[in-house]
Amino acid sequence: KRCGIKQPIYRIVAIDV
């Protein structure tokens, strides 16, 4: 939820893990 602000939810989760 910090690096994937421009991307959808599923994208944000993948980047956050």
Jmol script that loads the backbone (N, CA, C; Angstrom):
load data "model"
ATOM      1  N   LYS A   1       0.826  -1.207   0.000  1.00  0.00           N
ATOM      2  CA  LYS A   1       0.000   0.000   0.000  1.00  0.00           C
ATOM      3  C   LYS A   1       0.861   1.259   0.000  1.00  0.00           C
ATOM      4  N   ARG A   2       2.087   1.139  -0.389  1.00  0.00           N
ATOM      5  CA  ARG A   2       2.959   2.315  -0.388  1.00  0.00           C
ATOM      6  C   ARG A   2       3.714   2.420  -1.707  1.00  0.00           C
ATOM      7  N   CYS A   3       4.134   1.242  -2.239  1.00  0.00           N
ATOM      8  CA  CYS A   3       4.875   1.255  -3.501  1.00  0.00           C
ATOM      9  C   CYS A   3       3.941   1.078  -4.690  1.00  0.00           C
ATOM     10  N   GLY A   4       2.727   0.605  -4.439  1.00  0.00           N
ATOM     11  CA  GLY A   4       1.798   0.335  -5.542  1.00  0.00           C
ATOM     12  C   GLY A   4       0.602   1.264  -5.522  1.00  0.00           C
ATOM     13  N   ILE A   5       0.859   2.547  -5.342  1.00  0.00           N
ATOM     14  CA  ILE A   5      -0.262   3.499  -5.288  1.00  0.00           C
ATOM     15  C   ILE A   5      -0.897   3.641  -6.669  1.00  0.00           C
ATOM     16  N   LYS A   6      -0.079   3.559  -7.711  1.00  0.00           N
ATOM     17  CA  LYS A   6      -0.593   3.734  -9.073  1.00  0.00           C
ATOM     18  C   LYS A   6      -1.235   2.456  -9.590  1.00  0.00           C
ATOM     19  N   GLN A   7      -0.999   1.341  -8.893  1.00  0.00           N
ATOM     20  CA  GLN A   7      -1.528   0.069  -9.354  1.00  0.00           C
ATOM     21  C   GLN A   7      -2.727  -0.375  -8.533  1.00  0.00           C
ATOM     22  N   PRO A   8      -3.540  -1.268  -9.076  1.00  0.00           N
ATOM     23  CA  PRO A   8      -4.739  -1.803  -8.418  1.00  0.00           C
ATOM     24  C   PRO A   8      -4.405  -2.495  -7.102  1.00  0.00           C
ATOM     25  N   ILE A   9      -5.433  -2.980  -6.423  1.00  0.00           N
ATOM     26  CA  ILE A   9      -5.244  -3.612  -5.118  1.00  0.00           C
ATOM     27  C   ILE A   9      -4.363  -4.858  -5.231  1.00  0.00           C
ATOM     28  N   TYR A  10      -4.647  -5.709  -6.181  1.00  0.00           N
ATOM     29  CA  TYR A  10      -3.873  -6.943  -6.319  1.00  0.00           C
ATOM     30  C   TYR A  10      -2.426  -6.628  -6.640  1.00  0.00           C
ATOM     31  N   ARG A  11      -2.185  -5.512  -7.282  1.00  0.00           N
ATOM     32  CA  ARG A  11      -0.825  -5.106  -7.608  1.00  0.00           C
ATOM     33  C   ARG A  11      -0.113  -4.591  -6.364  1.00  0.00           C
ATOM     34  N   ILE A  12      -0.853  -3.819  -5.566  1.00  0.00           N
ATOM     35  CA  ILE A  12      -0.274  -3.244  -4.346  1.00  0.00           C
ATOM     36  C   ILE A  12       0.146  -4.350  -3.379  1.00  0.00           C
ATOM     37  N   VAL A  13      -0.708  -5.373  -3.269  1.00  0.00           N
ATOM     38  CA  VAL A  13      -0.422  -6.477  -2.356  1.00  0.00           C
ATOM     39  C   VAL A  13       0.820  -7.229  -2.808  1.00  0.00           C
ATOM     40  N   ALA A  14       0.953  -7.436  -4.113  1.00  0.00           N
ATOM     41  CA  ALA A  14       2.080  -8.192  -4.648  1.00  0.00           C
ATOM     42  C   ALA A  14       3.382  -7.429  -4.418  1.00  0.00           C
ATOM     43  N   ILE A  15       3.316  -6.107  -4.480  1.00  0.00           N
ATOM     44  CA  ILE A  15       4.518  -5.299  -4.294  1.00  0.00           C
ATOM     45  C   ILE A  15       4.850  -5.172  -2.814  1.00  0.00           C
ATOM     46  N   ASP A  16       3.811  -5.227  -1.983  1.00  0.00           N
ATOM     47  CA  ASP A  16       4.002  -5.018  -0.553  1.00  0.00           C
ATOM     48  C   ASP A  16       4.581  -6.260   0.115  1.00  0.00           C
ATOM     49  N   VAL A  17       4.370  -7.425  -0.472  1.00  0.00           N
ATOM     50  CA  VAL A  17       4.857  -8.649   0.168  1.00  0.00           C
ATOM     51  C   VAL A  17       6.325  -8.854  -0.150  1.00  0.00           C
TER      52      VAL A  17
END
end "model"
wireframe off; spacefill off
backbone 0.3
color backbone group
